[in-house]
Amino acid sequence: MASASSLEMTPQEVVTLQQAGEKLFFVDVREANEWALTRIEGAELVPMNTIPANMQALESKSDEGNLIVYCHHGTRSLQVVAWLREQGVAGCYSMAGGIDRWSQEVDHSVARY
């Protein structure tokens, strides 16, 4: 399992937490046009450039459960998580490989692009 110091978690680690009953919030930091193509059920779209403006809401959510931040391949989400951690939001992780890896390893109904 990802340690507190780790910024990333694999899709399989995310599923393991879900199955254990952990409260998780999926935060999609892709753009609206990417969101329109495919998404993870239950995720909230918060494009990367709007993260600072949504800081208060994200902090509130992280008090209730871990934020699982993802993008297409995991690069943008890793940058967002590093920034959030710098702002003091400890309960957030970038999903390694993004929605593309989620589609391949967890939910094949999520379209790849």
C-alpha positions in Angstrom: 0.0 0.0 0.0 1.2 3.5 -0.6 2.9 5.1 2.3 1.9 8.6 3.6 5.1 10.0 2.1 4.3 8.5 -1.3 2.5 10.8 -3.8 1.2 7.9 -6.0 -1.0 4.9 -5.7 -1.6 2.3 -8.4 -5.2 1.6 -9.6 -5.1 -1.7 -7.9 -4.1 -0.1 -4.6 -7.1 2.3 -5.0 -9.4 -0.7 -5.6 -8.1 -2.4 -2.5 -8.9 0.7 -0.4 -12.4 0.8 -2.0 -13.0 -2.8 -1.2 -11.8 -2.2 2.4 -14.6 0.4 2.7 -12.3 3.5 2.7 -14.0 6.8 1.8 -12.3 8.0 -1.4 -13.0 11.0 -3.7 -12.0 10.7 -7.3 -10.8 14.1 -8.6 -10.3 14.3 -12.4 -7.9 17.1 -13.3 -8.3 16.6 -17.1 -9.9 19.2 -19.3 -13.7 19.2 -20.1 -13.1 17.9 -23.6 -11.3 14.8 -22.1 -14.0 14.4 -19.5 -16.6 14.3 -22.3 -14.7 11.3 -23.9 -14.6 9.1 -20.8 -14.6 9.3 -17.0 -14.5 7.2 -13.9 -18.0 6.7 -12.4 -18.5 9.0 -9.4 -15.5 11.3 -10.1 -15.6 15.0 -10.0 -14.1 17.2 -12.7 -11.7 19.8 -11.4 -9.5 20.8 -14.3 -5.9 21.3 -13.2 -5.9 25.1 -13.8 -8.9 25.4 -11.4 -7.3 23.5 -8.5 -6.3 26.7 -6.6 -9.8 28.1 -6.9 -11.2 24.9 -5.6 -8.7 24.5 -2.7 -11.3 25.0 0.1 -13.6 22.3 -1.3 -10.8 19.9 -1.8 -9.5 20.5 1.7 -13.0 19.8 3.1 -13.3 16.5 1.1 -9.8 15.4 2.2 -11.0 15.7 5.8 -13.6 13.0 5.1 -11.5 10.7 2.9 -8.5 10.4 0.6 -8.5 12.3 -2.6 -7.6 10.1 -5.6 -6.4 12.6 -8.2 -6.1 11.4 -11.8 -5.6 12.6 -15.3 -4.9 10.8 -18.6 -1.5 9.2 -17.8 -0.7 10.4 -14.4 1.6 13.4 -15.1 -0.8 16.3 -14.4 -2.3 14.5 -11.4 1.2 14.0 -9.8 1.9 17.7 -10.2 -1.5 18.6 -8.6 -0.9 16.2 -5.7 2.6 17.6 -5.1 1.1 21.1 -5.0 -1.8 20.1 -2.7 0.7 18.4 -0.3 2.7 21.7 -0.2 -0.5 23.4 0.8 -0.9 21.0 3.7 -3.5 18.6 2.1 -2.0 15.2 3.3 -4.8 12.9 2.2 -4.3 13.0 -1.5 -2.7 10.6 -4.0 -2.1 10.7 -7.7 -3.3 7.5 -9.4 -0.3 6.2 -11.3 -0.9 5.8 -15.0 -4.1 7.8 -14.8 -7.4 6.9 -16.4 -5.6 5.0 -19.1 -4.1 2.5 -16.7 -7.5 2.3 -14.7 -9.2 1.3 -18.0 -6.6 -1.4 -18.7 -6.3 -2.8 -15.2 -9.6 -2.2 -13.3 -12.6 -1.1 -15.5 -12.5 -2.1 -19.2 -15.8 -0.2 -19.7 -13.8 3.1 -19.3 -12.8 4.0 -22.9 -9.2 4.6 -23.8 -8.2 7.5 -26.0 
